[in-house]
Every structure is written in structure tokens, then in C-alpha cells.
Amino acid sequence: MGSVEHPRVRPLVLEERLYQDRISKAAVGRNTLVVLPTGLGKTAIALRTIAEFLLRDPTRSILFLAPTRPLVVQHARSVETTLFAPEPLVLTGSISPARRQELLHPPQVVVATPQVVGNDLASAEFDLSKFSLIIFDEAHRAVGDYPYVTIGRANRDGPDARVLAMTASPGARIERIREVWNNLGIEQFEYRTAHDPDVQPYVHGIGVETVEVRMPPEVRHLAIEVKQAVGNQTRYLHQHGFLASAEGSRRDLLALGERLRQESDRFRRSGGHAPAALWGAITSHAIAMKATHALELIESQGVEALRAFLEKQEVGPKGRPTPSSRGFLSDPSIVRVREILRSLTLEHPKIEKAVEVVRQELGRSPEARIILFAQYRQTAELLVTELEKLGDPGIRPARFVGQATHGDDTGLTQKEQIGLLDSFRNRAVNVLVATSVAEEGLDIPATDLVIFYEPVPDVIRTIQRRGRTGRSRAGRAVVLVAEGTRDVGMDRASRSKEKRMHDMLERVAEEAQRGPLRPPPAKPPLQTSLEEFGPN
């Protein structure tokens, strides 16, 4: 297989692939949304497109947007090592606005977080007319109030630079992809699957296994008690007319929470006093949400995670429990749970199973790299501790989390994140125990195994997690599911949503051939009143 030959591309750096050539040529001519399975070279397509724009318009700059700082740094490295171009300019929040303006000197490739560019656009300190091409990496984020939307609309309404938008997972709803299409001014859709003839030679299979673990009776009993606490509140809300059913689901509770907030805001804006029924519902709802979260922890995370959450409720954000925390902790079922926890020493069986899967993989293949995904930082910390307890020099774990600090849990700085990824590439670390920060865009081509400590129902996150493997060779993904818990439904929902996503993308591809996608219809304002869902 040959390499890309282009005046702006360094020789022997980019492999020549027909589908990448076709997509990049299409992107030069029209605003293009690219949906391509993870690991098939979206960055290579971006680099080829950048090279062509640098050749055609050497007076203007290129803007390459990515949602996280490590990904920005990674893309800047790719530009520097692949293209004959001025040294790329990295813009993140660590550089002051005044300094950012001093550094902007076309022509250059500017690699930036959207937050920085969005803020500078809002203060009229960023001139999009200096750019001939804007690349939106992880373009599925261009919805709602994410800064991609601001940047896309500013470009569409003003300088109209060419747009290249890229994602592996646009979501399962056609409304979302229509919104991305409209917000970024997309004109053309390039969609490939692993089954397309021009892609097949580069696809490496990913074997996906669902491993069910049996819940010990002690842990199952805790879950039953916590479910009772949820039921105590949903029955109250149902009896007082706030929920249609006493078996209110998490989705029902989330919808009710939004309605209660809107109703409370209405009274506050009018200067009136909210009725006692509304305050009672707000408190009961808050208790129900705490109990729902506790149930998620004990079913899918572990005993220690539940214990830590309950202890946190005693302290509260200001050193004392909130009214809803007091109500939650005083629930008879939660009182019994806390009593059981005082003497319970066992952990969730998924901890042991995750450690076992890691040990087996590295036993078979000592050169393997593994990413173990966990939803919560505390679970990630516990998994690292358990792996270190093995005392096996062949197992070298490290925790990879975001930059934010939560209480005593200190995040990783940008420099620390980049350093950890480098350690993972050179195998100084071979088990990366990561939260969602590692789901998007990490350039780790030879990850052999991805472990899901828990299934995630969001199709985008599922695809992003799984896509960390199977890039340069066949990979493997293992999803841990606690038998008889919400894990089972989440795993089933994830697979169902992914199938719907691919069906939807086929429809979008057909519709896009006939013309631009219609923007999503505007949502009517939500009108609520207390009488709709509860008595005065």
C-alpha cells in the first residue's frame, strides 16, 4: 500500500486509502459531515483536507476544533508531524484572551477547544474571516448550547468558511443529526460502515462479550432495601397527584424534576408564595433521586461506592445535611441499609471479575494494553487499588480522570493527562482505568482489550468506549453486567439503540442524496401549571 503524495504532506507519513481520498476530496468542495467507524482515520481525512486548503489558499488559516485539551494537543502533534505547514498554534483556556490575539497570525493551523473560540467570538475577539476551513471533531456535540453551535452559526451567518465535521457516533435519533446538520451548515453526508467495499480492507474485528456476574445475597438485600426507599417517595408523589404511577421510573422522575423546577421558578418570578404541596413534592422528589442514585451505586458499582455516598449525605455542601438529605437518611429502609453496612465487608463481584479479566488478558499476552472504563472516579480508584494488590509487575495500572477536582478527589492536570497517555503508549502503564474523559478521541492504536465496568445506555458513549480497541489489529470488548439489576436493561438498551442508529444513518444517507436535511422543527415553549400535576 502506497503513501499519500501531496505538496503539503510529508512523504511516507500518511497511508493512501481510497475512501479517505474520496471523502477528503468531497470535503474540499462542500460542507461535509463524515460519519466513520472509530479507528478508520478521521484525523487522516482532516489532515488531507487541511493540506489541500493550505495549498489552495496560502493566505488564510485553518481552524481545527476538538472538545478536550488532550485531544487538541494530540491533533496539533499530528499536524506538526504530517504536514509541511507553519508550527500549529494551540489555543486553550490556559492562554489569556489578550495573548491569544497576539498569537493569531495567518496563515497558520489553529488547534483549539470550542470553549475558547466561542468565548472570543462572544467578545468580538476572534475573526472567523481569517479562516478558509473549520474542522469540528466529535461533531455530534454540535447541539443544544455547546460552543460548536455558536461557532457553526457564526460561520454560517458570516464568513462561510468550508466546514468538515467528523464523528463516529452521531446518536440514535434523526432529530439530533438534523440539528447538527443545520447548526454547522452541512451540505453533504459521507457515511461509511465496516461493510463498505472501500473500507473493508482496513477493518479489524472487535469481539464483544457480555459477562454476567451473580450478586451475593447480602448485596442483593441492600438493593431491595434501597428500592423500598425509592418506592416510599414515588408512592407519595403518586398519591398526591404528581406522578401518574406509583412505580415511577428514573425517566419519570427526571421529567417531574424539570416540571417542578419550572413551577417553582414561576412562583419566584411572580413574587408569590409556592403552595405547601409544591414544596412537599420538591422535597420528596429530591429524596427519590438520591435513593435512585444509591440504587444505581449498589447494583452497578459496589458496596464502598454506596457507603461513601451515604456518608457524603451526612456532611452536605455546607457542612450539614440538606433537608432532602435528612429525609433520605431518615427513611426506614436507608436506616437499615446503614446498619447493615457497618458490619458488611464484602464487595461487589464485578470488582473481582474485572481484576480477573485483566489478569487473564495480560497472562495470555504480556504486551497487551487494556482500558478499563468505570463511570465513577471512586470505582476507578478502587479498581486501581485492587489491581495493585495483586503485586504482579506485569500489571501496571493507572487512573485516568478529568481535570476537575471534586472535594478531596483531585483531578489530573492537562500535563498529567498527556503524560499518562504517553506512558500508556510506551507500556510503562498497561492498564488505563478511566472515566468518561477517555471515551472520545484518544489516539491509542493498539489497545487490545476494553472493559466496561458497567454498560452505558448512551449509544454515543458505548461506541466511543468500544472504539478504543480494534484499530490496528483485532480487538476485544468485555461488558460486565450484574445479574438481575438495571445493568441488564442498560446493556439491552445500548445494543438496541446502536441498531436504530445505523438504520437511521442509512435513511439520512438516502435523504441527503436528494438534498439538504430539513432542520428540526422548533419545540413549542413548555407551559405548566401546578394544577396539571398536583393539588394546591
N, C-alpha and C positions, 0 to 999 in steps of 0.2 A: 504494500500500500504506500503510495507516494505522500508527499507533504505539500502544504499549500504554498503556491508561488504567487507572491504579490509584492509590489514595490515597498509596501509599508509593513510587511510581515517578515520577521526574521526567518532565515532558511532553516528547514528541518525541525521546526518547533511545533507547528500545527499539522496534525494528520489530515490528509484530504479525505473527506467523506461527502458523498454525493448529496445526502439530504441536508447537511449543513450548508453546502454550497447553494443549493436551491433556495433554502429558507433565507439565507443572508442576502442573496440577490433580490428576492421578493421584498425584503425589508428595506432595501435601498430605495425602492420605488414608491412604497405606500406604507402608511402607519400600520404596523403588523403586531398582532397578538400571537405569540408562539406558545403552544402547549405541547410539551415534550417530556417523556418519562425521565425521572431523575437519573443522572449518570450518563446521558447521551449527548452532553456537550452544549448546553445552552450558553455557557460562557464562551465557548469557541465560536458560536454563531455571533455573539455580541462582538467579539474581537475582530472577526472578519468584516462585520458591518462597520465598526469603528475605522478599520484600515481603509475601507473604501471612501468613507466620508472625509478622512484626513487627506486622501489623495485628491478628491474632487473639489473640496473647499478648504484649502490650507489657511484661510484667514480666520475661520471661526472654530470654536471649541466644541468638545463633546462632553455631555453630562451623563455620568453613569451612576445611577441611584441604587442603593441597597439598604435593607431595613436595619442592619445591625453594624456596629463598629468593626467587629472581627471580619465580617463579610466585605465591608468597604476596604479594609486593609488587604484582604485576600485578592479582591479584584484589581486593586492598584498594583499588586505584585504581578498579576497576570499581564496587565497592560505593559508594565515595565520590561518583563522578560520575553514578551511575544512580539511587540510592535516596535518599529522604528518611529519613535514619537518623542516629544518633549517629556521629561520626567513627570509622571502623573501627580496631580495635586489632590491630596486627601483633605477633605473638609468634614470635620465632626464638631460636636459641641465643645470640645476641649480648646478650640481656637476661637478667640473673641471675634465678634462681628466686624470690628474695625480692621483687625488683622486679616480676616477673610477677604475683605475688599482689596487690601494691598496685594494679596497673593493672586488675584484673578487677572491674568494677562493672556488673552488669546494670541495664538492658538494653543490649546492645551487640552488634555483629558482630565476632567474634574470628576473625582470619585467621591461621593458624598452620601450622608444619611438624609432622608427626606425631611426630617425634622429641621435640620439646619437650613436647607433651601426654602422650606415652607415658611419658617420664621423670617428669613431675609426677604422673601417676596412680600410678606405682610408689611414689612417696614420699608418697602421700596428700595432695598439694598442689594437686590440680585436682579441682573438684567438677562432675561432669557433670550433676548435677541442676539446675544453673542454666541449662541449655540446652534449648530446645524442638526444635531442628533441628541435625543434624550432617551436613555435606556432605563426602563423600570424593571428591576429584578424582583422576583417574587411578586408579580403584578396582581395576584389575587387579592392583595391588600388594598387595592385602589377602590375601596368602598367606604361608605359612612363618612366619618370625619378624619380618616387617615390622611397624612400630608400628601400622599400621592394624588389625592383628589384635587387638592388646591393647586398643585404643580401642573397636573394634567389640564385642568380648566384654564389656568393662566396661559399655558402654551396654546391651547386650542383657540382661546379668545384673542390672542396677541400674535406673537412671533411665528407660531405654527411650525416649529422645528419638527423634523421627522421623528416618529416615535417607534421604538422597539420595546414591546412589553413581553416578558417571559415568565412562565410558571410551569411547574409540573402538576399542579393540583388546583384548578380554579374553583373547586367546590361542587356540590351536588345539585345546586339549584340554578336553573336557567336565568332566573332574575338576577342572580349575582353576576354572572358573566355578562349579561346585558348592561349592568351597572358599570362594570369595569370597562366595557367597550365604549360606552357613552362618555365616561369620565376622562378617558385617555384619548378620545378622538380616533378610535381604531377604525381602519378601513378594510383590513384583510386578516384572515384567520388561517394560520398554519398549524395543523394538528397532526401529530404522528402517534401511533401506538407501537408496541413491541412487535405487532404482526405486520406492519407495513414493509413491503419488499426492500425499500432502500434503508430501512432501519435494522432489519433482522440480523444482518451480519455482525452488528455491534452489541446485540442484546445478550446479557449474561443472566441466566435464570436466578430467581430468588425463591428458595423453598420456604414456605410459610407453615409453621406448625403452631397449633393451639394446644397448650399443655394445661390440663385441669388439675388443680390441687384440691385435696379434700380438707374441709375446715374442721379442726378439732372441736369436740363438743363444747369445750369451755369458751372458745371464740364464738361459736355459733350462738351460744346462750347470751353472750354480750350483745350480739347483733339483734337478737329477739327483744332484749330489754330496750335497746335504743329505738327499734321500730315502734315499740309501745309508746315511747316518749313523743315520736313524730305523730302517731295516731291520736294521742291526747289533744294535740293542738289542732290537727286537721278536723277532728270531730267538733271541737269548739267552733272553729271557723265555719263549718258546715251548719251547725245548729243555729248560728247567728246570721246565716244567710250570705256569708262571704265566699264560700266555696260550694260548687254545685254538688260535690260528692264528699263524703267523709273520708274517702280513700284518695285524697288529693295527692297527685304526683308532684315530682320536683318541678316539672314544667308548669303545672297548675299554680304552684306556689310562686314561681318566678313571675308569672303573668299577674297574679294577685298583688305581688310586691310593687310592680310598676303602677298598677291602678291605685293602690293605697298611697304611694308617693305623690301621684298626680292630685289625688283628692286632698291630701294634707297641704300641698302647695297652694291649691285653690283657696282653702280657708286662710292660709297665711297671707296670700296676696290681698284678699278682701278685708283683712283685719278682723275677721270673725273668729269665734271660738269653735274648734272642731268638737263634735259631739263625743261623749264618752265611748259610744260604740266604735267609733273610728279608732280611738286610741287603744281600746281593748284589742281590736283586730290587728293593729300595727304591732303591739307587743306580742300577741300570740303568733303572728306571722314570723317575727324575729326569732322567737323560741323554736318554731318549727324548722326554720332554716338552719339554726345551729344544730338541732337534732339530726336533720338530714345530712349535714356535713359530717357529724360524728358517725353516722351510719356508713357513709362512704369510707371514712377512715378505717373503721373496724373491719369492714368487708373487703376492701381492696388494698389497704396499706399495711396496717399492723397494730398490735397492742400498744406499742410505745407511741405511735402517732396519736392514737386516741387519748392515751394518758396525758401527753403533752398538751393536746387541745383543751382537755378539761382543766388542767392546771392554769392554762392561759386565761380561761374564763374567770377564774378567781381574782386575777390581777386587774384585767381590763386595761384600756388605753391610758387611763389616768391614775392607775394605782389602786383602783377599787372596781368591783364588778358593776356593770351597767344593769339597769332594771331587767332587760331581757336575759342577761347572763344569770342574774339571781333567780329569775323564773325558771330558766333552763336547769340550773344546778339543783333547784329545789324539787324538780319533778321526781316523783317516787321511783320511777324506772332509772333515772340517772343517778339517784342516790344509791340504788342497789348496784349499778354498774361501778360506781366509785368504790364501793365497799369490796366488790369482787377484785378490782384492780389492785387493791392494797396487798393482796397475797398471791396474785397471778404472776407467774414467772415465765410462762411460755410465750413464744412469738408467733406471728402469722406464718403459716407454712410456705408462703411464697418467698420469704426471705431465704429459707433453706434451699428451696428449689432453684432460685436464681443463682445462688452460690454454686450449686451442683452443676447447673448448665455451663457456667463459666469454667469450672474446674475440668469438666469433661472436654469442652472445646479446646482448651489450652493443653490438655493432656494429649489429645489427638494431633494437634497442630500447634506446637510451641511458638511459631512465628505469627500466629493469628492476631488480629486486632478485634476487639469487641466493644460495642457501645451498649450500655445497659441504661435504658430510659426509665425514669421514675417521675411521677407527677409532682411530688413534693420534695423540697430540699432535705427535710428531716429524714425521709426514706432514703434519699441518695446518700446521706451521711451514714446512716445505719448500714446500708449495703457495703459501703467502702470499709467500715469497721469490721463487718463480718468477713469480708474478703481478706483483709489484713490479718485477721485472727488465724487464718489457715497457715500462716508462716511459710508460704511457698514462694521462693524467689522468682519462680516463673509466672506468678500472678502479680501484676504491678498496677493496682487501681488508683484512680484519682477522681475527685468530684469536680464536675464542670457545671457551674451555675452562672446566673446573670450578675450584673454589676450592682444591683440594688441591695441594700442592707436592710434586713428585717429583724429588728430587735437586736439580739445577741448574734444573729446569723449574718456574718459579714460576707458580702458578695465578692466576686473576683473583679479586679480592675481590667481594663482593656489589655494592658500589657500582660497581666497574668493569664487571661484567656488565650491570647496569641501564643504565649509560651507553652501553655498546656497542649494546645493543638500541635505545636512543633514537637513536643515530647511524644505525643501520640503517633505522629508521622514516623519518628525515628525509633519507636518502640521502647523508649525509656518508660513510657506508660503504655500498657497494652489493654487495659480495661478502663474505658471512659464512662463513669457513672454520671449521667447527665439529666438535667431537667429540660424543659421545652426549649431553652436557649440553643440547644444543639440540633433542633429539628430542621432548621432552614439553612441551606446553602453551604454547609461545611464541605470543603474540598478534601475529602479523605477517600482516595480512590480504591484502597484495598482493605476496607473493613469487611471482615469475613462473617461476622455474626452481629445481629441487632436483637436485643432482648427487650420486650415490652413488659415492664413490671406489672402494668395494668393496661387493658385495652382502652383506647380512646375513641369515642363515638364520632369525633370530628374527622371527616374524610380527608381534609387537607393535612391535618396533623398526622394521621395514620400513614398517608403516602410519603410525607416528608420524613417521618421516622424510618420507615422501611427502606426508603431510597438512600439511606446512608450505606447500604450494602449492595452487592451485585453490580458494582461499577466496572471494574477491570477484570473481574472473574466471577464465577457463580457465587452467590451469597446465600445466607440463611437468616430467617427471622423467626423468633420464638415469642409467642404471646402467652403470658401467664394469666390464667383465669381461675378465680376462686369458685369452686363448685357451689351452685345454689345461691349465688349472690348477684348483685347488679352487674358484676363483671360479665356474666353470661349474656345478658341483654345488650350490653355495650359492644361486645365482640360481634354479636349477630348484626347489630345496627350498623357497625362500621363496614362490614362486608356488603350489606345491602346498599348503603349509601354509595360505596365505591362503584358498584354495578350501575346504579342510577346515574352517577356522574359520567361514566363512559357512554351510556345511552344518550344522555343529554348532549355530550360533546359531538356525537355523530349528528344529532339534529342541528346543532349550531353550525357545524361544518357545511351541511346541506343548505341551511338558510343563508349563511354568509356568501355562498356562491351566487345567490340570487340578488344580493345587495346588502347594504349596511344593516346591522341588527337594530331593531327599534329600541329606544331607551325604555327602561322600566317605567310603568305608569306611576305618577305621583301618588303617594299614600295620603288619604284624607286625614285631617287632624283628628286625634282621638278625643272624643267627647265622653266624659264620665261624670257621674254624679253619685253621691252616696246611696241614693235610692236604688241604683242599679244593682248593687250587690250587698246591701246590708241595711238594717233599720237605723233610724236616728236615735 
